[in-house]
């Protein structure tokens, strides 16, 4: 593995920052302490810092040479509303909040690269360090863009790196085209006519209608969708009634749709409305449907994905770079940045969990799990990748 020696040597310092962030997690748009740590660290290294985009966002600028070209490197900063079950020394000090997705590590990897780039100036152009809030359901990337991220700090391309449990440490995964799915939420309210459970013939039972709708929704996946187009529809909530002897007036259904294409999302939205409304009508009830598109699919640009893969080749060897890695039906708001600028989203292996300190929870070291912890061995690897990518792009 061809690591930058200064990054390998600075790992203890960056690990301490990472573990401090892990111990003090902050939820979306509340990353005030985290932003202070990031901004203070960058300023201490002589890096120009701008704050305020999306409230808690931090942007660092490192300029070198005379070129007007610029590359954006993004790390997310927010934590999740999860109660951590780990008991090691850097566990969360805040009940109900936890860095269960490794954003503390993503921040540390980009800080490591920033430190080296600020002293080496081994490139010609500008490196834009984007420390983004509210990836977890807050669409912080979209808000940063709407508030002028790329207007104020133009980027010719933008890249992101996410740790991936199960992928071995020292491996990268990337693909041209879709990497993650869109995420969309639906809410269906079925209105019937309540009454005594012993006299159902005098009612219009919304529970029965809701059950029929849930069954019908699965037919969208199996009969309306082109089998070539990957998609998931999951009903995750059904709420109705408060008593065993009362048929309620209303039942509610909620769930999610994940796709890799906007045209497939269009199909699901249309068919969900039809299934819900017409099924309810057939039973003498009515249905209203809400459909919210939260994150679009994360789609890599081919040229930038290949550039990133070649850079990773030079660090860990081509055998450790999984090209055409399988996409996941998870979602990412880096998708908004890839809609605004060419770029690529990569995975970096977090291993299987054996790196965790004594005192970790009994659960697996998987994303969004209460026993998760970022693998600090990734800090010099990810930092080296960011440096080499910036150098190659701004050569």
C-alpha positions as CSV (number, residue, x, y, z in Angstrom):
1,X,0.0,0.0,0.0
2,X,1.5,3.3,-1.1
3,X,0.5,5.7,1.8
4,X,1.8,9.2,2.2
5,X,4.3,8.9,5.0
6,X,3.3,12.1,6.8
7,X,-0.3,10.9,6.9
8,X,0.7,7.6,8.3
9,X,2.7,9.5,11.0
10,X,-0.1,11.9,11.8
11,X,-2.7,9.1,12.3
12,X,-2.7,9.3,16.2
13,X,-3.5,13.0,16.0
14,X,-6.3,12.5,13.5
15,X,-7.6,9.5,15.4
16,X,-7.9,11.6,18.5
17,X,-10.0,14.1,16.6
18,X,-12.1,11.4,15.1
19,X,-12.8,9.8,18.5
20,X,-13.5,13.2,20.1
21,X,-16.2,13.7,17.4
22,X,-17.5,10.2,18.0
23,X,-17.9,11.0,21.7
24,X,-19.8,14.2,20.9
25,X,-22.3,13.4,18.1
26,X,-24.7,16.0,16.8
27,X,-27.8,15.5,14.7
28,X,-28.6,17.1,11.4
29,X,-28.3,20.9,11.4
30,X,-27.1,20.8,15.0
31,X,-23.4,20.2,14.3
32,X,-22.2,23.3,16.0
33,X,-19.5,21.8,18.1
34,X,-18.4,19.6,15.2
35,X,-18.2,22.6,12.9
36,X,-16.2,24.5,15.5
37,X,-13.7,21.6,15.7
38,X,-13.4,21.4,11.9
39,X,-13.1,25.1,11.4
40,X,-10.6,25.6,14.3
41,X,-8.5,22.7,13.0
42,X,-8.4,24.1,9.5
43,X,-7.6,27.6,10.7
44,X,-4.8,26.3,12.8
45,X,-3.2,24.9,9.7
46,X,-3.5,28.2,7.9
47,X,-6.4,27.2,5.7
48,X,-9.0,29.7,4.6
49,X,-12.3,28.9,6.2
50,X,-15.9,29.9,5.3
51,X,-18.9,29.1,7.5
52,X,-22.6,29.4,7.5
53,X,-23.8,27.5,4.4
54,X,-26.7,25.3,5.5
55,X,-26.2,26.7,9.0
56,X,-23.4,24.5,10.2
57,X,-21.5,23.8,7.0
58,X,-17.8,24.5,6.8
59,X,-15.8,25.1,3.5
60,X,-12.1,25.2,3.4
61,X,-10.0,26.6,0.5
62,X,-6.5,25.6,-0.3
63,X,-5.0,27.3,-3.3
64,X,-1.7,26.6,-5.1
65,X,-0.3,27.7,-8.5
66,X,-2.1,29.8,-11.0
67,X,-4.8,27.5,-12.5
68,X,-8.4,28.5,-12.1
69,X,-9.5,24.8,-12.0
70,X,-10.9,23.5,-8.7
71,X,-11.9,20.1,-7.2
72,X,-14.5,19.6,-4.4
73,X,-13.9,17.0,-1.8
74,X,-16.9,16.3,0.5
75,X,-17.2,14.8,4.0
76,X,-20.5,14.6,6.0
77,X,-20.5,15.5,9.7
78,X,-23.9,14.6,11.3
79,X,-24.8,11.7,13.5
80,X,-27.9,9.5,13.9
81,X,-30.6,9.3,16.6
82,X,-29.4,5.9,17.9
83,X,-28.6,4.8,21.4
84,X,-25.0,3.5,21.3
85,X,-24.4,0.1,23.0
86,X,-20.6,0.4,22.9
87,X,-18.9,1.0,26.2
88,X,-15.3,1.8,25.1
89,X,-13.8,5.1,26.1
90,X,-14.9,7.2,23.1
91,X,-18.5,6.1,23.1
92,X,-21.2,8.7,22.7
93,X,-21.6,11.0,25.7
94,X,-25.1,12.0,24.5
95,X,-27.9,9.6,25.1
96,X,-29.9,8.8,21.9
97,X,-27.2,10.2,19.6
98,X,-24.4,8.2,17.9
99,X,-22.0,8.3,15.0
100,X,-23.3,5.0,13.6
101,X,-22.5,5.7,10.0
102,X,-18.9,6.9,10.2
103,X,-19.3,10.5,9.4
104,X,-16.8,11.2,12.2
105,X,-14.3,9.2,10.2
106,X,-15.2,10.8,6.9
107,X,-14.5,14.2,8.5
108,X,-11.2,12.9,9.9
109,X,-10.0,11.5,6.5
110,X,-10.7,14.9,4.8
111,X,-8.9,16.8,7.6
112,X,-5.9,14.5,7.2
113,X,-5.8,15.3,3.5
114,X,-6.3,19.0,4.2
115,X,-3.3,19.1,6.5
116,X,-1.0,17.6,3.9
117,X,-2.3,19.6,1.0
118,X,-1.9,22.9,3.0
119,X,1.8,22.3,3.5
120,X,2.7,20.5,0.3
121,X,1.0,22.6,-2.3
122,X,1.6,19.8,-4.7
123,X,-1.1,20.8,-7.2
124,X,-2.1,23.6,-9.5
125,X,-5.5,25.1,-8.7
126,X,-7.9,25.1,-5.8
127,X,-9.0,22.3,-3.4
128,X,-12.5,23.0,-2.0
129,X,-13.0,21.1,1.3
130,X,-16.7,20.6,1.8
131,X,-17.7,19.6,5.4
132,X,-21.5,19.1,5.0
133,X,-24.2,18.9,7.6
134,X,-27.4,16.9,7.6
135,X,-26.8,14.0,5.3
136,X,-29.0,11.8,7.4
137,X,-32.4,12.8,6.1
138,X,-31.8,16.6,6.1
139,X,-30.6,17.0,2.5
140,X,-27.8,19.2,3.7
141,X,-26.1,18.9,0.3
142,X,-29.1,20.3,-1.4
143,X,-29.3,23.2,1.0
144,X,-25.6,24.1,0.7
145,X,-26.1,24.2,-3.1
146,X,-29.2,26.3,-2.9
147,X,-27.4,28.7,-0.6
148,X,-24.6,29.2,-3.1
149,X,-22.0,26.5,-2.5
150,X,-21.0,26.2,-6.2
151,X,-21.7,29.8,-6.9
152,X,-19.2,31.0,-4.3
153,X,-16.8,28.1,-4.6
154,X,-16.9,26.8,-8.2
155,X,-15.8,23.2,-8.6
156,X,-15.0,21.5,-11.9
157,X,-15.8,18.2,-10.3
158,X,-16.8,16.9,-6.9
159,X,-16.1,13.6,-5.1
160,X,-17.2,11.8,-1.9
161,X,-15.9,8.8,0.0
162,X,-18.0,6.6,2.3
163,X,-16.7,3.8,4.6
164,X,-18.3,0.4,3.8
165,X,-18.5,-2.5,6.4
166,X,-17.8,-5.9,4.8
167,X,-15.4,-4.4,2.2
168,X,-11.9,-5.2,3.4
169,X,-9.7,-2.5,4.7
170,X,-7.4,-1.4,1.9
171,X,-10.1,-1.9,-0.7
172,X,-12.2,0.6,-2.7
173,X,-15.4,0.2,-4.6
174,X,-16.7,2.4,-7.4
175,X,-18.8,2.1,-10.6
176,X,-19.9,4.4,-13.4
177,X,-23.6,5.1,-13.2
178,X,-25.9,4.4,-10.2
179,X,-24.2,3.8,-6.9
180,X,-27.2,4.4,-4.6
181,X,-30.9,4.7,-5.1
182,X,-33.4,7.5,-4.7
183,X,-35.4,7.5,-1.5
184,X,-39.1,8.4,-1.6
185,X,-41.7,8.2,1.1
186,X,-45.5,7.6,0.7
187,X,-48.3,8.1,3.1
188,X,-51.8,6.8,2.4
189,X,-54.9,7.7,4.5
190,X,-57.9,5.5,4.1
191,X,-61.1,6.9,5.3
192,X,-64.1,4.7,5.9
193,X,-67.0,4.7,8.4
194,X,-66.4,3.4,11.9
195,X,-68.7,1.5,14.2
196,X,-69.2,-1.4,16.4
197,X,-66.9,-4.4,15.6
198,X,-69.9,-6.7,16.2
199,X,-71.9,-5.0,13.4
200,X,-69.4,-4.6,10.5
201,X,-72.2,-4.5,7.9
202,X,-73.0,-1.0,9.2
203,X,-69.5,0.2,8.7
204,X,-67.0,0.8,5.9
205,X,-63.9,-0.9,7.5
206,X,-60.7,1.1,6.6
207,X,-58.5,-1.7,8.1
208,X,-59.8,-4.2,5.6
209,X,-59.3,-1.6,2.8
210,X,-55.7,-0.9,4.0
211,X,-54.8,-4.5,4.0
212,X,-56.1,-4.8,0.4
213,X,-54.1,-1.8,-0.6
214,X,-50.9,-3.2,0.9
215,X,-51.4,-6.4,-1.1
216,X,-52.0,-4.4,-4.2
217,X,-48.9,-2.3,-3.8
218,X,-46.7,-5.4,-4.1
219,X,-48.2,-6.0,-7.5
220,X,-46.5,-2.8,-8.7
221,X,-43.1,-4.4,-8.1
222,X,-44.0,-7.7,-9.6
223,X,-46.3,-6.7,-12.5
224,X,-46.0,-3.0,-13.3
225,X,-42.2,-2.5,-13.1
226,X,-39.8,-3.7,-15.9
227,X,-37.9,-6.5,-14.2
228,X,-34.6,-5.1,-15.5
229,X,-35.1,-1.9,-13.4
230,X,-34.2,-2.5,-9.7
231,X,-36.7,-1.1,-7.3
232,X,-38.0,-1.7,-3.8
233,X,-41.4,-0.8,-2.3
234,X,-41.6,-1.5,1.4
235,X,-44.7,-0.8,3.6
236,X,-43.2,-0.1,7.0
237,X,-46.2,1.4,8.9
238,X,-49.9,0.6,9.3
239,X,-51.8,2.5,12.0
240,X,-55.5,2.2,12.8
241,X,-57.8,1.9,15.8
242,X,-57.5,2.1,19.6
243,X,-59.9,-0.6,20.8
244,X,-60.6,-4.3,19.9
245,X,-64.3,-3.8,19.7
246,X,-64.3,-0.6,17.6
247,X,-63.9,-0.4,13.8
248,X,-62.1,2.9,13.3
249,X,-62.9,5.7,10.8
250,X,-59.3,5.9,9.5
251,X,-56.3,3.7,8.7
252,X,-52.9,5.0,7.6
253,X,-50.2,3.3,5.6
254,X,-46.6,4.5,5.2
255,X,-43.5,3.2,3.5
256,X,-40.6,3.9,1.1
257,X,-39.8,3.4,-2.5
258,X,-36.2,3.1,-3.7
259,X,-35.2,3.2,-7.4
260,X,-32.2,4.0,-9.6
261,X,-34.2,6.0,-12.3
262,X,-36.5,8.9,-12.0
263,X,-38.7,7.3,-14.7
264,X,-39.2,4.3,-12.4
265,X,-40.0,6.6,-9.5
266,X,-42.6,8.3,-11.7
267,X,-44.2,4.9,-12.4
268,X,-44.4,4.0,-8.7
269,X,-45.9,7.3,-7.7
270,X,-48.6,7.0,-10.4
271,X,-49.4,3.4,-9.6
272,X,-49.5,3.9,-5.8
273,X,-52.1,6.6,-6.3
274,X,-54.2,4.4,-8.6
275,X,-54.0,1.3,-6.4
276,X,-54.9,3.2,-3.2
277,X,-57.7,5.4,-4.6
278,X,-59.4,2.7,-6.7
279,X,-59.1,-0.1,-4.1
280,X,-60.7,2.3,-1.5
281,X,-63.4,3.2,-4.0
282,X,-64.2,-0.4,-4.7
283,X,-64.9,-0.9,-0.9
284,X,-66.9,2.3,-0.5
285,X,-64.1,4.1,1.2
286,X,-61.8,6.9,0.0
287,X,-58.0,7.3,0.0
288,X,-55.6,10.2,-0.2
289,X,-52.0,9.7,-1.1
290,X,-48.9,11.7,-0.2
291,X,-45.7,11.0,-2.1
292,X,-42.5,12.8,-1.2
293,X,-39.3,12.6,-3.2
294,X,-36.4,13.1,-0.7
295,X,-33.1,12.1,-2.3
296,X,-32.6,11.4,-6.0
297,X,-30.4,8.5,-7.1
298,X,-26.6,8.9,-6.7
299,X,-25.3,8.5,-10.2
300,X,-21.5,8.6,-10.9
301,X,-20.2,10.3,-14.0
302,X,-18.1,7.8,-16.0
303,X,-15.0,9.8,-16.5
304,X,-14.7,10.9,-12.9
305,X,-15.4,7.4,-11.6
306,X,-12.6,6.0,-13.8
307,X,-10.2,8.8,-12.6
308,X,-11.0,8.0,-9.0
309,X,-10.5,4.2,-9.7
310,X,-7.1,4.9,-11.3
311,X,-6.0,7.0,-8.3
312,X,-7.1,4.2,-5.9
313,X,-5.1,1.7,-8.1
314,X,-2.0,3.6,-7.4
315,X,-2.5,3.5,-3.7
316,X,-3.8,0.0,-3.0
317,X,-3.2,-1.8,-6.3
318,X,-5.7,-2.6,-9.0
319,X,-6.6,-6.0,-7.4
320,X,-8.0,-4.0,-4.4
321,X,-10.2,-1.7,-6.4
322,X,-13.6,-3.2,-7.1
323,X,-14.8,-1.7,-10.4
324,X,-18.5,-2.0,-11.2
325,X,-19.2,-2.6,-7.5
326,X,-22.8,-3.5,-7.0
327,X,-25.0,-0.5,-6.2
328,X,-27.0,-0.4,-3.0
329,X,-30.7,0.6,-2.5
330,X,-29.6,2.9,0.3
331,X,-29.6,6.6,-0.4
332,X,-27.2,9.6,-0.2
333,X,-27.7,13.3,-0.5
334,X,-24.4,13.6,-2.4
335,X,-26.7,12.8,-5.3
336,X,-27.6,16.5,-5.3
337,X,-24.0,17.5,-5.8
338,X,-23.6,15.0,-8.6
339,X,-26.6,16.6,-10.3
340,X,-24.9,20.0,-10.1
341,X,-21.4,19.0,-11.0
342,X,-19.6,15.9,-12.6
343,X,-18.0,13.7,-10.0
344,X,-18.0,10.3,-8.3
345,X,-19.0,8.6,-5.0
346,X,-16.7,5.9,-3.8
347,X,-16.7,3.2,-1.1
348,X,-13.7,2.5,1.2
349,X,-13.6,-0.8,3.1
350,X,-14.2,-0.6,6.8
351,X,-13.6,-4.3,7.5
352,X,-15.7,-6.7,9.4
353,X,-15.6,-5.2,12.9
354,X,-12.5,-6.8,14.4
355,X,-10.9,-3.4,14.7
356,X,-13.3,-2.3,17.5
357,X,-11.9,-1.6,20.9
358,X,-12.8,-3.9,23.8
359,X,-16.2,-2.9,25.1
360,X,-18.0,-2.7,21.8
361,X,-21.7,-3.8,21.7
362,X,-22.7,-7.3,20.9
363,X,-24.2,-6.3,17.5
364,X,-22.5,-6.3,14.1
365,X,-20.2,-3.5,12.9
366,X,-22.7,-2.4,10.2
367,X,-23.9,1.0,9.2
368,X,-26.8,2.4,11.4
369,X,-26.1,-0.3,14.0
370,X,-25.7,0.6,17.7
371,X,-22.5,-1.5,17.9
372,X,-20.8,0.2,14.9
373,X,-17.5,2.1,15.1
374,X,-15.4,3.6,12.3
375,X,-12.1,1.9,11.6
376,X,-9.3,4.4,12.3
377,X,-6.9,2.5,10.0
378,X,-8.8,4.2,7.2
379,X,-7.7,7.7,8.1
380,X,-4.3,7.6,6.4
381,X,-5.7,5.5,3.5
382,X,-8.6,7.8,2.8
383,X,-6.4,10.9,3.4
384,X,-3.9,9.6,0.9
385,X,-6.6,9.0,-1.6
386,X,-7.9,12.5,-1.3
387,X,-4.4,14.0,-1.7
388,X,-3.6,11.9,-4.8
389,X,-7.0,12.6,-6.3
390,X,-6.5,16.3,-5.9
391,X,-3.0,16.2,-7.3
392,X,-4.1,14.1,-10.3
393,X,-7.1,16.3,-11.0
394,X,-5.1,19.5,-10.6
395,X,-1.9,18.3,-12.2
